[in-house]
Structures are given as C-alpha cells and as structure tokens.
Amino acid sequence: MNTKKKLKIVNSNKFGLSGRTILGVDNKNNHYIIKNIKSRIIMETGKKINEIANKIRSKTKGSVFLATTAPVCSKTKQYLEEKKTNIISDYIVS
C-alpha cells in the first residue's frame, strides 16, 4: 500500500525565492517544490525547477523533490533525476 506524503507549506522567501513559489517540507526535513498545474511540465520549466532546487540545497541539508500531479515530459524527468531532484505525485498539503 502506497501512503501519501504529508507536506507542510513553508515560506519560500527564507530561501531567496519568489513568494509565488510554493514549497513544502515533510517530517524528515526533505523539501518539495509544489507545482499544481494542468499542463505538461516541459524542459524549460524543468530548468527553472532545477535552479529553485539548487537555491534550496544551498541552505538546507535535506533532499529536494518536485511534487506535482501534472504529467512530466520524459526528457525533463530524466534531466531532473540526473540533477538529484526526484518527482512524486502522491502527496497531501496541510
């Protein structure tokens, strides 16, 4: 049985990010970039996500993930995984 990750919203400003960027954190101090969009995530967006992930990594020790329910282009998925940003789609924001 696959359980959903429970994420708590954190302030993205403390990482030097835009206030429009939605970040979540789990109980193991892993950070999640939350993208709730309907359209496919393509490489252009993937590169922006990687920049955000690098800013988060510079200020924290936990892993960084992309939390999205949107479909992700296969090349973008491979790119993000090579950059150590895994993708999850099974999560709850509280």
N, C-alpha and C positions, 0 to 999 in steps of 0.2 A: 504494500500500500504506500503510495507516494503522498507525503504530507506537504502542505503548502508552507512556504517560508513566511514567517510573520515579520513584517518590516515596520519600523517606526520612522516617521519623517524627521529629518534633521535639517538645520539651517545650512543652506549651501554657501552663504556669504562667508562663513568661517574658513572655507577652502579657497576663497578668492574667486568664486563662481557667481554667475548671474543669479538673481533672485528667482528667475523663471526656471532654473534648473531644479528638478525635483530629485532629492537624494533620500535614500532610506538606509537604515542600519539594522542589522539583526543582533541577537544576543551574543554572538561571537565576534563582534566588532568588525564584521565584513560590511563594506559599503556597496550600495546598489544605486545605479543611475536608472531612474524610472522613466520610461518612455511609453506613455499611454496614447498611442496614435493608431489610426486605422490603416494608413498607407504603409507599404513595404519600406523597410529600412535598407537603404542602398549605401554604396561605398562612401559617397560624400558625407552622409550622416555618420557612418562608421568612423571616419577620420575625426570628426568633431567629438564623437563619444570617446575616442582614444585620447584626445587632448584633455578632456574632462577627467578621464581616469588617471592620467599622468599627474594632474594637479592634486587629485585626491591622494594618490600614492606618496606624493612628496610630503604630505602632512599627517599620514597615518600608517600604521603597520599592517592592518588587515588587508584582505583581498578585495578586489573591486569586480563587480558583476554588472551586467546590463539586465534589468528586469523589464520585460516587455511582453505584450500579448500580440504585437504586430508581427507579421512574417518578416524574416530577415533573409536578404539575398545570400546565396550560398558562398559567394566570394567574400562578402562582408563578414559573414560568420567565421570563415576561415581566417580572415585578417585579424578580427578581434581576438580569436582564440590564440593566434600566434603572439599577440601583444599582451597575453595573460589576462584578458577580460572575457570571462565565460558568460553565457547567456542563460537566463532562467525565464520561464513563463508561468510558473506555478507559485504565486505569491499573494499575500494579503497585506494591505496597507492599513495600519491602525493609528 
